Amino acid sequence: MSSEFGNLLKISVFGQSHGKAIGVVVDGLPAGEAIDLEELDRFLDRRRTGKNRLSTARKESDVPVFLSGLENGVTCGAPLCAVIENSDQHSSDYRELRDKPRPGHADYTAYVKWKGQADMRGGGHFSGRLTAPLCVAGGIAKQILARRGVYVGAHLWSVGTERDTPFPLRPTRELFESVAAKPFPVLDDQAGERMQSLILEARQAQDSVGGVIECAATGMPAGLGDPMFGGVENRLASALFGIPAVKGVEFGDGFAAARAHGSENNDPFIMEGGRVAAETNHAGGILGGITSGMPIVLRTAMKPTPSIARPQRTVSLSAGADTELVIHGRHDPCIAHRAVPVVEAVTAAVLLDLLLEGNHGTF
């Protein structure tokens, strides 16, 4: 199914933005893993809404209820199922949209595919609301990875034209944790203030703005992944593009590598502590689709929130005529800063799947 990813660790997301609940099923988690539910809640809190003017006013507690897979806080080998109830929907804001598809949203394509039967209130199954159960799965994966010395962290790389400091060559767990503890997830707080100003300016102008998230993972061993279509980049990109609003993914230097010479882009090998390492990391920790042992580094581009308060041109599906649409409701002027933990979650889930494969399904 399209809402599932993973090979040994299979993650399936279900529900709609304004349905009774949303949730996730995680099949393939190793048994006997203690899950710190308080730590998981702190992770989920990083993407919660309604905290300030930088995000939507919709308030959801996002407390997962575990129906299976956990016994006394420990994984038991059965598929883990968690549900999160929806409680703060304003479905009346979306009545007009059954006939007038929103520009930039999946309203029209879903109308065509499911012949007008898709539940598109709040974006339906396409909504960023579905990233909450993704974070449940990924937050659990992060805890399991950390016990194996693998740490995943991210920060807001840019908003509009404002850019943060990039991760260093070898980011540490402490650096990841310091960014995660901030109300605005950047390395350079002054850059963060400029980014926040851009977001608030966009809100004031009844508009929105996009951003880029940089994510890194340290501690992944060399030799995981496969060439060509089973590569680490392939699997990460496939899952990351499942995050609503992601329009681009790059690894290492990404598109900047196309502007470099080979002498600049190649990472010289060196011996470090008796192991092969690299002096630089333009490749982002992946060569030929296989992990090199260097930190995995990737960036995801998030488009501006398509729901803006300005009048927009669209069509009336019933009348077959051009018309105008004014979108009501509560929407983020920028979704990139709230998507930072989501990128971490998806990255962690894919990396745990790769580790399980490398260990034949067990640790």
N, C-alpha and C positions, 0 to 999 in steps of 0.2 A: 504494500500500500504506500501511497505517496507521503503519508505522515509518519513514516517509520524509517529509521536509519540504523546502521550497525551490522556487523557480521556475527561475532559471538555475543557481543553485548548489544542487544536489540532494544531500541527506544522508540516507543510509539506514543504520540501525543493525540489527545482527543478533546472534543468539546467546541463550543462556539462562544464568542465574546459575551453574548447576552443570554446564553442558555443557562440551565440550572447550575451547571458546574463544568469545570475543565479539569483535565488530568493527564496522567502519564502512566504507562506500563513499561517497566524496565525488566527485561528477561536476560539472564546470563550473569547476574551479579554473583561474585564468589560468595559462598556461605561463610558465616563466622566473622563477618566484618561489623564491628561496632560503629554505629552512626550517632554522632553527637548532634542531637536535634536542636540544641541551643545554637551551636555553631552554624547549622543549616539555616536556622531562622535569621541569623545575622547576615548570612549570604543572601537570602531572599529579600531582606530589607533593603539591600542596595539597589534593587530595581523597582521597589514599591512606588506607587504614585501618590500624589497629593501632599508632598512634603513642602513644596515651595512654588513660586511662580514660574520656575523653569520647566515644570511638568504639568500634565493634565490634573484637573481637580478631582477626577474620579478616585474614590478611596476604597480600596479593597484590603482586607487583612492578609490575604494570601497565606493562610495557615493550612498546610496540607494535612489531610486525614489519610492515614495509611490503612488500606483495606487488606493488604496481604504483603508478604515478603519480609516483614520485620516482626520479630518476636523479642520483646523486652529490649528493643533498641538494637538488635543484632540481626543481620541478614540471615535468612534460613534456607536459601537455595531456591525457594519458590519465586515466581515472577512477582516483582514489587509493583503494587498499584497504589497510586496516591491521587486523591481528588482535592480540588480547591473549589469551594462554593463561590458563585458570583452573587454579590449582594447589593451593588450600587449601580444598577443599569438604568439608563434613561432611554428606553427603547422608542419612545414617542419622537425622539429627535431624528429618527431614521425612516419614518413613514414615507416621506417624499422620495427617498432614494430608491424605492422599489421601481420607480418609473424614470428617475433621473440619475444615471450612473455618475459617480464622483470622478472627475479627472484625476489620474494618478493612482486610483484604487483598482481593486479587482472586481468591482461591481459588474462591469460590462462583460468581462470574460467569464465570470461565474454565471451570469445570466445566460450566456450563450451555451456554456457547457452543460448546465443543469436545467436548461429550459425554464428559467424563472423560478425554480423551486429552492434555490440556495438561501439559507438564512444569513443575510448580510448585515443584520443589526450590529452596530459597533465593529463592522468588518468581518463578523462571523468567524469562520475557521481560519481566515487570513489575518486575523487581528494580532497585534502585538501582545494582546492579553494572553495568547498561547505561549509566550515566552516564560510565564510564571512556572508552569509545570516543567518546561525545559530546564529551568534553574533548579528545580527539585532534583531531577536526574543528574545534572551536571554538578550540583553541590555535593551530592553523595559521591560522585566519581572523584571530585577534587580531594575529598577526605581519604579515599582509598589510595589514590595516587601519592598523597603526601606521606603515607606510611612506607611507601617504596622509594622515597627520596625524589619524587617528581612533583614540581610545583608549577602552578599555572597562574599567571597574573596578567592584567591588562590596564591600560590607561587611555584616556581620550587624547588621541594624537593631534586632532585638529577639529575646529569648528569654523566653517566658512574659510576665511583667509588666515585665521589665527592658528598657530601651531605650538604644540607643547615640545618639551625636550624629549628626544627619543630614548628608549631603554639603552643602558650601557651594554657593552659586549657580553658581559655575564651578569645579568640581573639576579638578585638574591631573593630568597623567601622574605626577608625583612623588608625589602623594597616593595614587593608585591603587597605585603600586609599594611605598609604605611599608606600606600595609595588607596587600598580598599577601605581604610579607616576614615578617609577624607569625605566631607559632604559633596565635594566635586572632584572626580577622580583624575587628577593630573599630577605630573611630577613637579612642574613649575607653577606655583600658586599664582604668580603674577600673570602668566599666560592664561591660567584658568579664569582669572577675573576678567580678562579681555574677552574670552570666549563667552562667559556669562553675559557680558554686556551685549554681545552680538545676538545672543538668544533672546534677551529681553527687548532689544530693538526690533527683532523680527516679530515678536508678539505684539508690540505696540503698533507695528505697521500692518497688523492682521495677516502676517505672513509666517514663514517657517524657514529653517536653515538646516543643512545637513552637516555631517561630520565623519571623521575617520577614527577607528579604534585600532590601537596597536596591542597585540597580545603576544606573550612569550611563554615558553615552557622550558624549564631547566630540569636536568636529571634524566632525560630520556636516553636510553642506551643506543649505541650505534647498531645498525643492522636490521631495524624494523621497517616493514613496508615492502613494496614490490615495484618493479619497473613498469613503465607505461601506464596502463589503466588502473592498476591497483596501488598506485603510488600514494605516499602520505599526503602530498598536496591534493591529489584527486579526492581522497576521502574527506579531508578537512574541508576543502572547498565545497564539496557536495552537501555536507551537513551545514556549513555556515550559510550557504545560500538559502537554507530553509528558514533562517531568521527573517521575519518580515522586515522589509525596507533595505536589506543588503543588496547592493548593486555592483559590488566589485570586491575581489579578494586578491591579494598579492602576498608573495612570500619573499623574505629577505629584502633585497633591494627592489624586487618587483619590476615595475615598468622603468624605474631609473636605470636598471641594468642595461636596457636597450640603448641608453645614451653613453655608456661607458666603453672603454677598451677592455680587451681580455686581461691585459696586464693590471688593470685597476679592479676588475670584477672577480678575478680568481682569488681564492682564499689559500695562502701558503700553508702547507702542513708543517707542524712543529711537534716535537716531543715535549710533553708536559706531565710531570709526575709519573713517568713511565708509561704514559698513554699517548696515542696519536690525538692531536688536537689541531685547531686552525688558528692562525694569527688574527684573522678577521672573520666576519660571518656574513658576507654579502649573499651567500646561498640560503641563509635563514635556517641552517641546521638540517637541510635535506639535499641530497645529491642523487640523481637518478631515481627519485621517488622513495629513497631509503634514508633513514635517519643517519646522520654522521656523528652524533654524540655532542655536537654543539647545540646551544639553545635553539629551539624552534621559534622563529619569529614570523609573524604574519600580520597583515592589516586588512580591515574590512571597511568598505565605504558604505555609509548609510545615507540614503537620499533624504531630502527635506520631507517633513511630514506633509502628505498630500492634502490632508484636511485643513484648509485655511479658511478664515472668516471672510475673505474677499469674495465678491461675486465672480463666478466662473462660468464659462460657456460649456454647455453640454447638450444632450438631446433628450427629448421625451420619447421613450420607447413605445408607448401606446399610440402617440400621435404621429410618430415618424417625422418629427420636426425639430429644428434647432430651438433651444431655449436657454434660460439662465438658471443657475443654481446658487443658493447661499447656504452653506453648511452650518448647521447649528450643533450644539453639543460641546463636549469638553475634550480638548485635544492638546497634545504636546507641541510647543513651538520648535522643539528639537528633541529627537528621540535618541540621539547618539550617546549622550551621557548616561542614560538609564540602560542602554544596551551593553555597556562595558561588562557587567557580570554575566550577561547572556552569552557574549562571545567567549568568555572564560568557561562557561558551563558546557557549551557545545564542543569547544576545543578539548576540555578535560574528558568528555565522554568518548570522543574519537580516540584519544590517546590511551585511555584505559582499554578500549576495544583492541587496539594494536598490541598493548602489553599482554593482554590475555591470549591473543593469538601467538605471540612470541613464547608464551609459557604454556601453550597447548591447553588453554582454557582454565588453568589453575595457577596459583602462586606458590 
